[in-house]
Amino acid sequence: MKIKIATDNCNYDAHYLIKESASAEIVLELEFEKIVSMQSQRQRQRDLIDLIHQELSKFQWIISESVNIELCWYLDAVERQETDKVADLDNITKPILDALTGAKGVLIDDAQIGSIHTYWQSRNALKVDNILRIKLQFNNDYCFDKDSLYFIQYEGAVCTPMSLDLSSMKSISGALQVIEARKEQRLAAEKIKALSGNVDRMLVVSSYDIHRTRLNGFDNTRILSVEKLRDKLVSSGV
């Protein structure tokens, strides 16, 4: 398997190159002999994910907002129609999406996918291997540097991503103030709901909030409780 990456208005180190433009794009091109599907052996799925992670881990930042994804499969038309060597598009797409997420990917979780368009085209008969072209389009205002990315678990299993410097009291204090504001919004929503009104979409729903179980691709040391943040302030003498 081979992989190539191209970018527009971003690179491995920066999630934007033109400050005035909030649109960015990552394009991956994979070339492989055998298509990996959900029915493939686990090792083959693992090898594919590892290959993509090896390249995406070079990105020093991660996207936190909605992403539009396009997957174009260049396949042998006769092989796809008259054999069972190529699975249905939904079966061969899922392993690819899994490989885009986590600390070694460019998405926190595939729940961020706002739209996905997956289709296939007939491959040139002179080309031996199958080719997959993946295009991710996103707003680069909503990205975090991986080195400073932490998830604060603040409401049940709900977490929110933040850029944090755990050696800075100012950074920790600022994070706690944001969390308190989010908790106040949720409390206000509950009070309004008790009066037969529902404003959850305005006060509760946030593209930043993510369930704890969706963070399996991240080290547990990157997931902090509000209590741990407060303890760090106390230990610093605040």
Secondary structure in CASP SS format (residue, H / E / C, confidence):
PFRMAT SS
TARGET T0000
AUTHOR 0000-0000-0000
METHOD secondary structure of the structure
MODEL  1
M C 1.00
K E 1.00
I E 1.00
K E 1.00
I E 1.00
A E 1.00
T E 1.00
D E 1.00
N C 1.00
C C 1.00
N C 1.00
Y C 1.00
D C 1.00
A C 1.00
H C 1.00
Y C 1.00
L C 1.00
I C 1.00
K C 1.00
E C 1.00
S C 1.00
A C 1.00
S E 1.00
A E 1.00
E E 1.00
I E 1.00
V E 1.00
L E 1.00
E E 1.00
L E 1.00
E E 1.00
F E 1.00
E C 1.00
K C 1.00
I C 1.00
V C 1.00
S C 1.00
M C 1.00
Q C 1.00
S C 1.00
Q C 1.00
R H 1.00
Q H 1.00
R H 1.00
Q H 1.00
R H 1.00
D H 1.00
L H 1.00
I H 1.00
D H 1.00
L H 1.00
I H 1.00
H H 1.00
Q H 1.00
E H 1.00
L H 1.00
S C 1.00
K C 1.00
F C 1.00
Q C 1.00
W E 1.00
I E 1.00
I E 1.00
S C 1.00
E C 1.00
S C 1.00
V E 1.00
N E 1.00
I E 1.00
E E 1.00
L E 1.00
C E 1.00
W E 1.00
Y E 1.00
L E 1.00
D C 1.00
A H 1.00
V H 1.00
E H 1.00
R H 1.00
Q H 1.00
E H 1.00
T C 1.00
D C 1.00
K C 1.00
V C 1.00
A C 1.00
D C 1.00
L H 1.00
D H 1.00
N H 1.00
I H 1.00
T H 1.00
K H 1.00
P H 1.00
I H 1.00
L H 1.00
D H 1.00
A H 1.00
L C 1.00
T E 1.00
G C 1.00
A C 1.00
K C 1.00
G C 1.00
V C 1.00
L E 1.00
I C 1.00
D C 1.00
D H 1.00
A H 1.00
Q H 1.00
I E 1.00
G E 1.00
S E 1.00
I E 1.00
H E 1.00
T E 1.00
Y E 1.00
W E 1.00
Q E 1.00
S E 1.00
R C 1.00
N C 1.00
A C 1.00
L C 1.00
K C 1.00
V C 1.00
D C 1.00
N E 1.00
I E 1.00
L E 1.00
R E 1.00
I E 1.00
K E 1.00
L E 1.00
Q E 1.00
F E 1.00
N E 1.00
N C 1.00
D C 1.00
Y C 1.00
C E 1.00
F E 1.00
D E 1.00
K H 1.00
D H 1.00
S H 1.00
L E 1.00
Y E 1.00
F E 1.00
I E 1.00
Q E 1.00
Y E 1.00
E E 1.00
G C 1.00
A C 1.00
V E 1.00
C E 1.00
T E 1.00
P E 1.00
M E 1.00
S E 1.00
L C 1.00
D C 1.00
L C 1.00
S C 1.00
S C 1.00
M H 1.00
K H 1.00
S H 1.00
I H 1.00
S H 1.00
G H 1.00
A H 1.00
L H 1.00
Q H 1.00
V H 1.00
I H 1.00
E H 1.00
A H 1.00
R H 1.00
K H 1.00
E H 1.00
Q H 1.00
R H 1.00
L H 1.00
A H 1.00
A H 1.00
E H 1.00
K H 1.00
I H 1.00
K H 1.00
A H 1.00
L C 1.00
S C 1.00
G C 1.00
N C 1.00
V C 1.00
D H 1.00
R H 1.00
M H 1.00
L H 1.00
V C 1.00
V C 1.00
S C 1.00
S C 1.00
Y C 1.00
D C 1.00
I E 1.00
H E 1.00
R H 1.00
T H 1.00
R H 1.00
L H 1.00
N C 1.00
G C 1.00
F C 1.00
D C 1.00
N H 1.00
T H 1.00
R H 1.00
I E 1.00
L E 1.00
S E 1.00
V H 1.00
E H 1.00
K H 1.00
L H 1.00
R H 1.00
D H 1.00
K H 1.00
L H 1.00
V H 1.00
S H 1.00
S C 1.00
G C 1.00
V C 1.00
END
